[in-house]
Amino acid sequence: MRTVEHELVGLHGFGGRFRPVAPGPFVLLAVAAALAPVRPGWLWAALILAAATGPWLVGAVAALVPWAARRRGPAYWRLSERGLEKIGPDGSTLASYERDRIEGLGITTGDGVLVVQHKFGTASIGPLPSLGLEPLALFVTARRVGIPVRLVHGEVSDLLDPALDDAGRPPGMDDDAELVIPLGPTRDLAAERRLLDQEAALLAAAHEEAAPEPAAPGPERAVLASAEPDPSRRRVLLLGGLSGALGVVMVLRLAVDGPPGFGVRVAAACWVLASLAAVLVTRRRSLASARTVWTIDRDLIQVSRRPRRSRAASGGWAARGVVPSRGALTVPAAETAALVIGPGLRADPLTGRPRRSELSVLAFDHRLRLLARLPAHGLDAFQLAHALADRGYRVVTPGARAPRTPEYGLEGLPEIFARVPGGRLVVEDGGLGWADAAGEVVLRMPEDRLGGIELLTIAGHAWVRLYDSDGDEFFAAPLSALRISRTDLREAARREGLPVNDAEYDAYLSAAFHSAVSTLTLPASETPALASGAEPVPLELTAPPAPSPAHAPGILLDATRRSRFGTYGMSLILAEIVAVVGAAWLGPDLGGFVTTASWSVPAGLLVGLGGYWLHDRDRPRLRVSPAGLAVVTRRGRVRWELARDRVAGIGIDDAADRLPRLVVWSPTGRVLRQVTFPPDLAELRRACERYGLPWGPPDADHPTPPPPEL
């Protein structure tokens, strides 16, 4: 029997995983049992609890019985030397396209639909994400099997035959039958070239000899985990467990207190509905917020839902304190040729069906077979690529992104700038002007309207920002677009007495002065006279020590007013909710709801205002200076500080579901700090540009240069 060399199985969930079955119908059944007039009370309570626990009992039985477990998982697609097949949960073939009858595969770039060009026609299979297939894995596997693949422009609807009906089906064709369409000849050559380049990188990684492992000074093992959800998963599970336990206690109490009358039955139905809804929402929330943990070693990669430690482990990974947890994916380094990092698919935690993911990793072996799909949802692609490359793994990325296009502000230039060919910015008669090619000034801005001129560097290009007399910025553009050098503008503006600020140039002059003065010493004969018998000591003029980032002169950025007012409002709302619920709960014992609410609501208002005021009076603020970054509270306490040489980037982290998103990177790409309060990003970026701190992650795509012409 010939074995299958190349086989690609679509992503699908695990059918035997324990999960509740049909929770919605069982919730309705539990509510109906609570409203039913059943006597005695113990039987009534037993029926309610049995209906409430029905989904978990049926799910446990379905997970333990092999026959039921095999039929619970969703169907999936498989591409191999036998062709393209759809496999059911029990292993039976639901649909099949034989290899000897397949003439080619097509992928529409508009909607990502897989199209099969068969011997008897052309059929649309479905979108690749719903099939659990990635374009690169499908492209590589199909070419290894010998099936040609091409990428087609447009969508599937663009490939329909105009002679067909509006619905796209011939007359008399069943709704469940396959849609046969002609495959258009237009090909997306750029998309095919990207896939071919990635395939070439995989081939190079699969056939090149392994380099000797260098003796790296850093740690051999790295652990990367997605951000902790807020609120944490333990709190969510605790809240759901308490809600379910409260529902059980209340149903038992109502059953014990007396015969289940109509009012008692309605109250029990409300408690059952609320507690079961809370339990199901908690389960959904806990599954969706599970953390992804990567443990990267030089000989193995383990991806699990949460880390698992062992104190009594020895040997291999166990000697390092890491034990592969149940359900973890492990990929040996000896069998891995390359890892492809980019957008992909991941299994839905609730249904097990494939869905799109912003970050996923495909592991290929030395025969270009797909070893495993490693989920990386919630991680930072930059951090993950660095950690894998530092430990000897070959990393392939989908390709360089399009260069960032900064906001150059050219759309805010006066229209006369564009109407004057060869114009340039000049400083004349105590103000700024725009001169034509002959040197005649056609537009002039007087000094009284100009509040300040700021020169700075953005992405390696000199910029100018102009402020009015009120301190508001009204113009920003690169100097190359204005056809004036930075030195000429600075010197001419200072000669005319205009308020110009070039912090980078002043910092350079200060550093040059201190470096020159630090080498000067006075001879021993010119030193002051010392006490008798003492030898003269040469007096050295050294530069003063550099200030720390927490005390260096710079800009202090606070949280925005919008976020502060929103937090104030949320604190008041939570305090009032607690006050009203407490008055409704304890009101009968304290003189009635109205009497209790008359003093609890004002007390909740005072507690909410006072509690947040105590927290807000020592809120953190971000200090940006030439010395680096620091977070300093209003009382002067330094939470953390980073020197300038340790900061390689500050900006927004593009990883999904990461809070907070404002982070600081090191030169090696590691996340050093996370800013826990949201400052004004425009002010932060302007401060970084002013004091020479890089904005954005290190080694990010370089932005496009400013245009030379308007």
C-alpha positions in Angstrom: 0.0 0.0 0.0 1.5 3.3 -1.1 1.6 5.9 1.7 0.5 9.5 1.2 3.5 11.7 1.0 1.8 15.1 0.9 -1.5 15.7 2.7 -3.1 18.9 3.8 -5.9 18.6 6.3 -8.1 21.6 7.0 -8.3 23.1 10.4 -11.1 21.8 12.5 -12.0 21.4 16.2 -11.9 18.4 18.4 -15.1 16.5 18.5 -14.4 14.7 21.8 -13.9 17.9 23.8 -16.2 18.2 26.8 -18.7 21.0 26.3 -22.5 21.4 27.0 -24.9 20.2 24.4 -27.9 22.3 23.4 -27.8 24.8 26.4 -30.6 27.0 25.0 -33.3 24.3 24.9 -32.3 23.0 28.3 -32.5 26.6 29.8 -36.1 26.8 28.4 -36.8 23.4 29.8 -35.6 24.4 33.3 -37.7 27.6 33.2 -40.7 25.6 32.2 -40.1 23.1 35.0 -39.9 26.0 37.5 -43.3 27.3 36.3 -44.9 23.9 36.4 -47.2 23.2 39.4 -45.5 20.1 40.7 -46.0 18.7 44.2 -44.2 17.9 46.5 -41.5 20.6 46.7 -38.5 18.3 46.6 -39.7 16.8 43.3 -40.2 20.3 41.9 -36.7 21.3 42.8 -35.2 18.0 41.5 -36.8 18.6 38.1 -35.5 22.1 37.9 -31.9 21.1 38.8 -32.0 18.1 36.5 -33.1 20.3 33.5 -30.4 22.9 34.5 -27.6 20.4 34.6 -28.8 18.6 31.4 -26.4 20.2 28.9 -23.3 19.2 31.0 -24.6 15.7 31.6 -25.3 15.1 27.9 -21.9 16.7 27.0 -20.1 14.4 29.4 -21.8 11.3 28.0 -21.1 12.4 24.5 -17.4 13.0 25.3 -17.0 9.6 27.0 -18.9 7.5 24.5 -16.6 7.0 21.4 -19.4 6.6 19.0 -20.9 10.0 20.0 -17.6 11.7 20.2 -16.7 10.7 16.6 -19.9 12.4 15.3 -19.7 15.7 17.2 -16.9 17.3 15.4 -17.4 19.4 12.2 -16.6 18.2 8.8 -13.3 19.2 7.2 -11.5 19.2 3.9 -8.4 17.3 2.9 -6.1 17.7 -0.1 -3.8 14.8 -0.9 -2.6 12.7 -3.8 -6.1 11.2 -3.9 -7.6 14.6 -4.6 -9.8 17.0 -2.8 -12.1 15.4 -0.3 -14.6 16.5 2.4 -14.4 14.2 5.4 -17.3 13.9 7.8 -17.0 13.7 11.6 -17.1 9.9 11.5 -14.4 9.6 8.9 -16.7 9.0 5.9 -16.2 10.9 2.6 -19.0 13.4 2.0 -17.6 14.8 -1.2 -14.7 13.9 -3.4 -12.8 15.4 -6.4 -10.5 12.7 -7.8 -6.9 13.7 -8.5 -6.8 12.4 -12.1 -9.9 14.5 -12.9 -8.7 17.8 -11.4 -7.2 20.1 -14.0 -6.4 22.9 -11.7 -7.3 24.9 -8.6 -8.1 28.6 -8.5 -8.3 31.1 -5.6 -10.2 34.4 -6.1 -8.3 37.3 -4.6 -11.4 39.3 -4.0 -13.2 37.0 -1.6 -10.7 34.1 -1.2 -13.0 31.4 -2.6 -11.5 28.0 -3.7 -12.5 27.0 -7.2 -11.9 23.6 -8.7 -11.4 23.2 -12.5 -12.6 19.6 -13.0 -12.7 17.4 -16.0 -16.5 17.8 -16.1 -16.7 21.5 -15.3 -15.7 24.1 -12.8 -17.1 24.2 -9.3 -16.9 26.7 -6.5 -16.0 25.0 -3.2 -16.2 27.9 -0.7 -14.2 30.5 1.1 -10.8 29.3 2.3 -11.3 30.3 5.9 -14.5 28.3 6.2 -12.7 25.3 4.6 -9.9 25.6 7.2 -7.2 26.1 4.5 -4.5 28.7 4.3 -3.5 30.1 0.8 0.2 29.3 1.3 -0.3 25.8 2.6 -2.8 25.0 -0.2 -0.4 26.5 -2.8 2.6 24.5 -1.6 0.7 21.2 -1.1 -1.1 21.4 -4.4 2.2 22.0 -6.3 3.9 19.1 -4.5 1.0 16.9 -5.5 1.2 18.1 -9.1 -2.0 20.2 -9.3 -1.6 23.6 -10.9 -2.8 26.6 -8.8 -3.5 30.1 -10.0 -4.9 33.2 -8.4 -7.8 34.9 -10.2 -8.7 38.5 -10.0 -12.1 39.6 -8.6 -14.7 37.6 -6.8 -16.6 34.4 -7.6 -19.6 36.5 -8.8 -17.3 38.0 -11.4 -16.7 34.5 -12.8 -20.3 33.6 -13.3 -21.5 33.0 -16.8 -23.8 35.9 -17.8 -26.0 33.3 -19.6 -27.0 31.9 -16.2 -29.9 33.2 -14.1 -29.6 36.0 -11.6 -29.3 33.5 -8.8 -26.3 32.0 -10.7 -28.0 28.5 -11.2 -29.4 26.8 -14.3 -33.1 26.2 -14.4 -34.2 23.1 -12.5 -31.0 22.9 -10.5 -31.4 22.0 -6.8 -30.4 24.5 -4.1 -28.1 21.9 -2.6 -26.3 21.0 -5.8 -22.9 22.4 -6.7 -22.6 25.6 -8.6 -20.7 25.0 -11.8 -19.1 28.2 -13.1 -16.4 28.9 -15.8 -13.0 29.9 -14.5 -11.9 33.2 -15.9 -8.5 33.7 -17.6 -7.4 36.8 -15.7 -4.7 36.0 -13.2 -3.4 38.0 -10.2 0.3 37.8 -11.1 1.4 39.9 -8.1 -0.4 37.6 -5.6 1.1 34.5 -7.3 4.5 36.1 -7.1 4.2 36.6 -3.4 3.2 33.0 -2.9 6.1 31.8 -5.1 8.6 33.9 -3.1 7.4 32.4 0.1 7.6 28.9 -1.4 11.2 29.7 -2.6 12.1 30.8 1.0 10.6 27.5 2.3 12.6 25.5 -0.3 15.8 27.4 0.7 15.2 26.7 4.4 14.4 23.0 3.7 17.5 22.3 1.7 20.2 24.4 3.3 22.5 22.8 5.8 22.0 23.6 9.4 24.5 26.0 10.7 26.4 25.2 13.9 24.6 26.5 16.9 26.3 29.6 18.3 26.9 30.0 22.0 24.3 32.7 22.7 24.8 34.6 26.0 21.1 35.0 26.6 18.7 32.4 28.0 18.0 29.4 26.0 14.2 29.4 26.7 11.7 32.2 26.1 8.1 32.3 27.2 5.7 34.6 25.4 2.1 34.9 26.5 -0.8 37.0 25.3 -2.0 39.8 27.5 -4.0 39.0 30.6 -7.7 39.8 30.0 -9.4 42.4 32.1 -11.2 41.3 34.2 -9.0 38.2 34.7 -10.2 34.7 33.8 -10.2 33.6 37.4 -12.5 36.4 38.4 -14.9 35.6 35.6 -15.0 31.9 36.5 -15.5 32.8 40.2 -18.4 35.1 39.3 -20.0 32.5 37.2 -19.6 29.8 39.9 -21.1 32.1 42.5 -24.0 32.9 40.2 -24.8 29.2 39.6 -24.4 28.4 43.3 -26.7 31.3 44.2 -29.4 30.0 41.8 -29.2 26.5 43.3 -29.5 27.9 46.9 -32.5 30.1 46.0 -34.3 27.2 44.3 -33.7 24.9 47.3 -34.8 27.6 49.7 -38.0 28.3 47.8 -38.7 24.5 47.8 -38.1 24.2 51.5 -40.1 27.3 52.6 -43.4 25.9 51.5 -45.6 24.7 48.7 -44.6 26.1 45.3 -47.4 28.7 44.7 -47.6 30.8 41.6 -45.5 33.6 43.0 -42.9 31.2 44.2 -42.8 29.5 40.8 -42.3 32.8 39.0 -39.5 33.8 41.4 -37.8 30.4 40.9 -38.1 30.8 37.1 -36.4 34.2 37.3 -33.6 32.9 39.5 -33.0 29.9 37.1 -33.0 32.1 34.0 -30.6 34.6 35.5 -28.2 32.0 37.0 -28.0 29.8 33.9 -27.5 32.8 31.7 -24.7 34.0 33.9 -23.1 30.6 33.8 -23.3 30.3 30.0 -22.0 33.8 29.5 -19.1 33.1 31.9 -18.2 30.0 30.0 -18.2 31.8 26.7 -16.1 34.6 28.2 -13.6 32.3 29.8 -13.1 30.3 26.6 -12.7 33.5 24.5 -10.3 35.1 26.9 -7.9 32.1 27.3 -4.3 33.1 27.0 -1.9 31.7 24.4 1.5 30.7 25.9 4.5 30.0 23.8 7.5 28.3 25.3 10.4 28.4 22.8 13.5 26.3 23.3 16.3 25.5 20.9 15.0 21.9 20.5 11.3 22.2 20.9 8.3 24.7 20.7 5.3 24.2 22.9 2.1 26.2 22.5 -0.5 25.8 25.2 -3.5 27.7 26.7 -1.7 28.4 29.9 1.7 27.5 31.4 2.1 24.5 33.6 5.0 24.1 36.1 6.4 21.1 37.8 8.8 21.1 40.8 9.6 17.4 40.7 10.6 17.2 37.1 13.9 16.2 35.7 15.5 15.7 32.3 15.0 17.6 29.1 12.3 20.2 29.3 11.2 18.8 32.7 14.7 19.7 34.0 14.0 23.3 33.1 10.6 23.3 34.9 8.4 23.1 31.8 6.1 20.1 31.4 3.9 19.8 28.2 0.4 20.4 29.5 -2.6 18.5 28.3 -3.8 19.7 24.9 -0.5 21.6 24.2 1.0 21.6 20.7 4.7 20.6 20.5 6.9 21.0 17.4 10.5 19.5 17.5 13.2 21.8 16.1 14.8 18.8 14.3 11.7 18.2 12.1 11.0 21.9 11.5 12.5 23.5 8.4 10.8 26.9 8.6 8.0 28.8 10.4 5.7 31.1 8.5 4.4 34.0 10.6 1.5 36.0 9.4 -2.3 36.2 9.2 -4.0 32.8 9.3 -6.7 30.7 10.9 -7.5 29.5 14.4 -10.2 27.2 15.8 -13.1 28.9 17.4 -13.0 28.1 21.1 -16.8 27.6 21.3 -17.6 25.7 18.1 -14.2 24.4 16.9 -14.8 25.8 13.4 -12.0 27.7 11.7 -12.1 31.5 11.8 -9.7 34.2 10.7 -6.8 35.2 13.0 -4.6 38.2 12.8 -1.5 36.1 13.7 -0.8 32.5 13.2 2.2 30.3 12.6 2.6 27.5 10.1 5.3 24.9 10.7 6.7 23.1 7.6 9.1 20.2 7.6 12.0 19.5 5.3 9.6 18.0 2.7 7.4 21.1 2.8 4.7 19.3 4.6 2.6 21.2 7.1 3.6 19.9 10.5 1.3 22.0 12.7 -0.8 25.2 12.9 0.4 27.1 16.0 -2.1 29.6 17.3 -0.5 33.0 18.2 -3.7 35.1 18.7 -2.9 38.0 21.0 0.9 37.9 20.7 3.1 40.5 19.0 4.4 39.3 15.6 7.6 41.4 16.1 8.4 39.8 19.5 7.6 36.3 18.3 9.8 36.5 15.2 12.7 37.8 17.3 12.3 35.1 19.9 12.2 32.3 17.2 15.1 33.7 15.2 17.3 34.2 18.3 17.0 30.5 19.0 17.9 29.2 15.6 14.6 28.8 13.9 14.1 29.9 10.3 11.3 32.5 10.1 9.5 33.4 6.9 7.2 36.4 6.8 4.5 37.0 4.2 6.5 39.9 2.9 7.2 43.5 3.6 4.2 45.7 4.2 3.5 48.8 2.2 5.6 51.7 3.4 3.9 53.9 6.0 2.7 57.2 4.5 3.0 59.8 7.3 0.7 62.8 7.6 2.8 65.4 5.9 0.2 68.1 6.1 0.6 69.1 2.5 -3.2 69.3 2.0 -3.2 72.2 4.5 -0.8 74.4 2.4 -2.2 77.5 0.9 -3.4 77.2 -2.7 -0.9 79.9 -3.8 1.9 77.5 -2.9 0.8 75.2 -5.7 0.1 78.0 -8.2 3.6 79.5 -7.9 6.1 77.2 -9.7 9.5 76.9 -8.2 8.4 78.7 -5.0 10.2 78.5 -1.7 9.9 79.6 1.9 11.9 82.8 2.8 12.4 84.9 6.0 12.0 88.6 5.2 10.9 91.8 6.8 10.4 90.2 10.3 8.2 87.4 9.0 7.8 84.4 6.8 7.0 84.6 3.1 6.6 82.5 0.0 8.8 83.6 -2.9 8.6 82.6 -6.6 11.5 81.5 -8.8 12.5 85.2 -9.4 12.8 85.8 -5.7 9.7 88.1 -5.4 7.6 87.5 -2.3 4.0 86.7 -3.3 2.7 85.8 0.2 3.9 87.2 3.5 3.0 86.3 7.1 3.7 89.2 9.6 5.5 88.6 12.8 2.5 89.5 15.0 0.6 86.4 13.7 3.5 84.1 14.2 3.7 82.7 17.7 6.5 80.2 17.3 8.6 78.2 14.8 9.6 74.7 15.7 12.2 72.6 13.8 12.3 68.9 14.3 13.1 65.6 12.6 10.4 63.2 11.5 11.5 59.8 10.0 14.9 61.2 9.1 13.6 64.4 7.4 13.6 68.0 8.7 10.2 69.4 9.4 8.8 72.8 10.5 5.8 73.4 12.6 4.3 76.9 12.8 2.2 78.1 15.8 -0.1 81.2 16.0 -0.1 83.8 18.7 -2.5 81.6 20.8 0.0 78.6 20.7 -2.1 76.5 18.4 -0.4 74.7 15.5 -1.7 75.8 12.1 0.9 74.5 9.7 3.3 71.6 9.4 5.3 70.4 6.4 8.8 69.0 5.5 11.4 71.5 4.7 12.2 69.7 1.4 8.7 70.5 0.2 9.3 74.2 1.2 12.8 74.2 -0.5 14.7 75.6 2.4 17.4 74.0 4.5 17.1 73.7 8.2 20.2 75.8 8.9 19.1 78.6 6.7 15.7 78.8 8.3 17.0 78.7 11.8 19.7 81.3 11.3 17.6 83.6 9.3 14.7 83.4 11.8 17.0 84.2 14.7 18.5 87.2 12.8 15.1 88.6 12.3 14.2 88.0 16.0 11.5 85.4 15.3 10.7 82.9 18.0 12.4 79.7 16.7 13.0 76.5 18.6 15.4 73.8 17.4 15.8 71.5 20.4 17.8 68.9 18.6 20.4 71.5 17.5 20.6 73.0 20.9 21.1 69.6 22.5 23.9 68.8 20.0 25.7 72.1 20.9 25.3 71.4 24.6 26.7 67.9 24.3 29.6 69.1 22.1 30.4 71.8 24.7 30.4 69.4 27.6 32.5 66.9 25.8 35.1 69.6 25.0 35.2 71.1 28.5 35.4 67.7 30.2 39.0 67.3 28.8 40.3 70.5 30.2 42.5 70.5 33.4 44.3 73.2 35.3 48.1 72.8 35.9 49.2 72.1 39.5 50.9 75.5 39.8 47.5 77.3 39.3 45.6 75.2 41.9 44.6 76.9 45.1 47.0 76.8 48.1 46.4 73.9 50.4 47.3 73.3 54.0 51.0 72.9 54.8 52.4 69.6 53.9 49.6 68.8 51.4 50.4 68.2 47.8 48.5 70.2 45.2 45.9 68.3 43.3 45.1 69.2 39.7 41.6 70.7 39.4 39.5 69.0 36.7 36.6 70.6 35.0 34.2 67.8 34.2 30.7 68.0 32.8 27.9 67.7 35.4 26.2 64.3 35.6 23.4 63.8 33.2 19.9 64.1 34.8 17.8 61.1 35.2 14.7 60.7 32.9 12.4 61.4 35.9 14.0 64.8 36.6 15.3 66.0 33.2 13.6 69.0 31.6 11.0 67.9 29.1 7.3 67.5 28.6 4.9 66.0 31.2 2.0 64.2 29.6 -1.1 63.5 31.6 -4.1 61.3 31.0 -6.7 63.0 28.7 -9.6 64.8 30.2 -12.0 62.5 28.4 -10.6 59.4 30.0 -10.5 61.0 33.4 -14.1 62.2 33.2 -15.1 58.8 31.9 -13.5 57.0 34.8 -15.1 59.5 37.2 -18.5 58.7 35.7 -17.9 55.0 35.8 -17.0 55.1 39.4 -20.2 57.1 40.2 -22.3 54.7 38.2 -20.9 51.6 40.0 -21.3 53.2 43.4 -24.9 54.2 42.7 -25.7 50.7 41.4 -24.3 49.2 44.6 -26.3 51.7 46.6 -29.6 51.0 44.8 -29.1 47.2 44.9 -28.2 47.4 48.6 -31.3 49.4 49.3 -33.5 46.9 47.5 -31.8 44.0 49.2 -31.7 45.4 52.8 -34.6 47.9 52.5 -37.2 45.7 54.2 -35.0 45.3 57.3 -34.0 49.0 57.4 -37.4 50.8 57.2 -38.3 50.3 53.5 -36.7 50.8 50.1 -37.5 54.6 49.9 -36.1 55.3 53.4 -32.9 53.2 52.8 -32.4 54.7 49.3 -32.7 58.3 50.7 -29.4 57.9 52.5 -27.7 55.1 50.6 -27.8 57.0 47.2 -26.1 60.2 48.5 -23.7 58.0 50.4 -22.8 56.1 47.2 -22.3 59.4 45.4 -19.9 60.6 48.1 -18.1 57.2 48.2 -17.7 57.2 44.4 -16.4 60.7 44.3 -14.1 60.4 47.3 -12.7 57.0 46.3 -11.7 58.0 42.8 -10.4 61.4 44.1 -8.0 59.5 46.4 -6.9 57.4 43.4 -6.7 60.4 41.0 -4.7 62.7 43.3 -1.6 60.4 42.8 -2.2 59.5 39.2 0.8 58.7 37.0 2.1 61.0 34.3 4.6 60.3 31.5 7.7 62.5 31.3 9.4 62.7 27.8 12.8 64.3 27.8 16.1 64.0 26.0 17.3 61.7 28.8 14.6 59.1 28.2 11.2 58.2 29.5 9.7 58.0 33.0 6.4 57.6 34.7 6.1 60.0 37.7 3.1 60.4 39.9 1.7 63.7 41.0 3.3 63.3 44.4 6.7 62.9 42.7 7.1 59.1 43.1 8.9 57.5 40.2 7.2 54.3 39.1 9.7 53.5 36.3 12.3 55.2 34.1 14.2 54.2 31.0 17.4 55.9 29.8 17.6 57.1 26.2 20.0 54.4 25.1 17.5 51.7 26.3 14.6 53.0 24.3 14.4 51.9 20.7 10.7 52.8 20.1 7.6 54.0 21.7 4.2 53.8 20.1 1.1 51.7 19.6 1.3 47.9 19.8 -0.7 46.5 16.9 -1.3 43.2 18.6 -5.0 42.5 18.9 -6.8 42.5 22.3 -3.7 43.9 24.1 -4.5 46.4 26.8 -2.8 48.8 27.3 -1.6 49.3 23.7 1.0 52.0 24.3 4.3 50.2 24.9 8.0 50.9 24.9 10.4 48.7 23.0 14.1 47.9 23.6 16.7 47.8 20.8 16.3 44.0 20.6 12.5 44.4 20.0 11.4 43.4 23.5 8.6 45.2 25.2 10.2 47.0 28.2 7.2 48.9 29.6 3.5 49.3 29.1 1.9 52.7 29.7 -1.2 52.0 31.8 -3.0 55.3 31.2 -4.0 56.8 27.8 -2.1 60.1 27.1 -2.8 62.2 24.1 -1.2 60.3 21.3 -0.7 63.4 19.1 1.1 65.2 22.0 3.2 62.1 22.7 4.3 61.7 19.1 5.1 65.4 18.9 7.2 65.1 22.1 9.0 62.1 20.8 9.8 63.8 17.6 11.0 66.9 19.5 13.4 65.1 21.8 14.7 62.5 19.4 12.9 59.5 20.7 11.9 57.0 17.9 8.2 56.7 17.4 7.0 53.2 16.4 8.5 49.8 16.9 12.2 49.2 16.1 13.0 48.0 12.6 9.6 49.0 11.4 8.9 49.7 7.8 10.5 53.0 6.9 8.0 55.6 5.9 8.0 57.1 2.5 10.0 60.4 2.1 8.2 63.6 1.6 7.4 64.6 -1.9 9.7 67.1 -3.5 6.9 69.0 -5.3 3.6 70.2 -4.1 
